[in-house]
Amino acid sequence: MMRALFVWLGLCLALCAAPAAAADTVITLDRAQASLHPDGLKPRDGEVDLARRWDIDFPGRDGRATYRLALPPRAHEEPMALLFSRVGNQVLVQVNGVTVQRLGTLGDPLFNAAKTPYLVSVPASLLHADRPNELRVDVTIQRQRWGGLSLVLYGTQAAVEPLYDQQRRWRHFSAVIFAVSLTVMGGLAGVLWWRQRDPLYGCFSAAAFLGVVRNLDQVWPDVPVWWPLWGGIAGVAYICHLALICRFALLALGAAPAWTGRAIYFVMGLASVLSIASFALAKPMLYTAGLALLVPVGLTTLAIIVRAAFQGRGRFGWLLVVAAVIAVGAGIYDLSFVRFSHSTGLRNNLTPHAIFLFVLIMAGLVAERYSRSVADYRALNANLAQRVAEREQQLHQAFGDLQKQQQEQAVLTERQRIMREIHDGVGSQLVGLLSMVGQRNTDPQVLEEHVKQALDEMRMAVDSLQPVHGDLVAVLATLRYRLQPRLAAAGVQVRWDVSQLPTLPQLSPQSVLQVQRILLEGFTNVLKHARATEVAVQAQLVEAEEGAAIELSLTDNGVGLPEQREGAGHGVSNMQSRATSIGALLRVEPGVEGGTAVVLHWPLQAAGRA
């Protein structure tokens, strides 16, 4: 921000610097023979001092005037030029009776030539070489508009043009630059205020756009608003612009008492009323009084800023002190030496240049707040990332603990299941076998049968723990491998008809064991009761109304079940309860060609959940 301040000071010095070349070839015309016709007063004829402004001699009055000046003889062919520092409000310029410049239409107040300097070229062919040349300037003047004629510079065009460029840079180009800068920063501040509702941004945005009106008034010669209405608008805009800049400085400092805002707005309203009354009643001193009311406001603002800077506001506080000192000094200078002065065109307003410092301050504030917000967001993101990483680590640890607990619970559950299966299956067989061994007349064949059943139970329990990866065909093949020797020893031929079955990814050891026990119970019944010579095992995928299902059937060619026992018996009840536990349906029915058929209907949906 300090660097921007130095750049601004350098630009001001460059604008103020006058070109040294050819200064001695330019003459200054400061007196003229004039015919002045103020409205409502008697005309005045005679010599006048061009340093006196029309509004000083005839305050609040329109009028017209004709100025005659003598230009020295000129014999050279080099073109000459006239520099009007300020002339207006509508102008007709003639040299030796020939019109060389027309600015607006005489008497038409929609054009105001007094806003910028003018360079008027004078062809060498119009000038007399043996006698003085007559310069005639006819003007029509509107009150409170800085009309009339100021000092005129005359010389060769090559010598006058640099002086014209200097004045134009100071009065015209600077006003354009300030208007553009205020528009950009005012728009940015307005957007920030709309999003954040920060009074700092709202105050600067309003001040900036009011300043745009003031600066455009300095360079726009044909404003399409009738005078003096436009004068009242521009005056109120300038007063509010200055007052709101004071308010902005206090808001930027952040240490102003509450009463300062109310005082600034009160003075701003009072000064605006004086400005409107000045242009409505043709009383220029009312507008001057309104501007004078802002001087105490500026001094009070400066005092508050200086006190806050001494209380430790850092470099920003002292930067505001510098800007406030320059702005208040420029305002006092303009009021004393421009507004009250008789000079026209010799001194320029410094306040717009000083106010531009606050544009730089606003830009610095926006940049600083943006940088601080970015830093805060980065710190917040880093903090959030750290917290997320910590929480993620906690979740990983909790998930690991939960997974470990689930594994331990699964192992415990499976251990309990195995213990229960051993107790209910192999254990019960061994208990029965132990009871039979204790009897003296026990048939050895019965003992052998019980031992084989105990071995089958143990083998099935072990087989159910083997990974089958959802392959039911592999389960049936393992059962066939276990039971084939026993069936063959009993003279029973086994016919296997097992087609390709779908994979059951969630097939659990419990389901495998239940299927094995159902088939083992069926084979045991065949060996004990059927007196069969052949048994057929079939497994296939069938389609039903409720969905696809796996159907397992075991059919023998034995004597079949008696009528009174069909579908009954303790073994059949066990088989049905086992089927129900895995979501299947068990049917015991006569075979198609005789014997008995045990059919297990197992829906795929139930098999997947088992």
Secondary structure, 3 states (H helix, E strand, C coil): CHHHHHHHHHHHHHHHCCCCCCHHHCEEECEEEEEEEECCCCCEEEEEECCCCHHHHCCCCCEEEEEEEEECCCCCCCCEEEEECCEECEEEEEECCEEEEEECCCCCCCCCHHHCCEEEEECHHHCCCCCCEEEEEEEEECCCCCCEECCEEEEEHHHHHHHHHHHHHHHHHHHHHHHHHHHHHHHHHHHHHHHHCCHHHHHHHHHHHHHHHHHHHHHCCCCCCCCCHHHHHHHHHHHHHHHHHHHHHHHHHCCCCHHHHHHHHHHHHHHHHHHHHHHHHCCHHHHHHHHHHHHHHHHHHHHHHHHHHHCCCHHHHHHHHHHHHHHHHHHHHHHHHHHCCCCCCCCCCCHHHHHHHHHHHHHHHHHHHHHHHHHHHHHHHHHHHHHHHHHHHHHHHHHHHHHHHHHHHHHHHHHHHHHHHHHHHHHHHHHHHHHHHCCCCCCHHHHHHHHHHHHHHHHHHHHHCCCCCCCHHHHHHHHHHHHHHHHHHCCCEEEEEECCCCCCCCCCHHHHHHHHHHHHHHHHHHHHHHCCCEEEEEEEEEEECCEEEEEEEEEECCCCCCHHHCCCCHHHHHHHHHHHHCCCEEEEEECCCCCEEEEEEEEHHHHHHC
